[in-house]
Amino acid sequence: MSDRDVQSEIDALVKGTPVVLFMKGSPDFPQCGFSMRASQIVRMLGVPFQTVDVLQDPEIRQGIKAYGNWPTIPQLYMGGELIGGSDILMEMWESGDLQDRAKALAAG
């Protein structure tokens, strides 16, 4: 049992980083198809983003599911808000909503 406060760690990361993608693997070496698709979509937005490889930290892997009340990974957060997983990102990309959110976030 560790003394880590995983929820506080996740909260600080989500609120302190404009765009953060919790995924399996990294954008260069994704470890699942959903994470690959999500990271490709976020890259196409052209905004700086941080990734967290949940496979490197089992506590973060479980904690992020509880944090956003979202059962699957990947999970994208923009401006401290959960956007969703790869299916939602794809739908939002196709509708232009994701690009609009990225522009609004970049504009401050």
Secondary structure by P-SEA (a helix, b strand, c coil): ccccaaaaaaaaaaaaccbbbbccccccccccaaaaaaaaaaaaaccccccccccccaaaaaaaaaaaccccccbbbccccccccaaaaaaaaaaaaaaaaaaaaaac
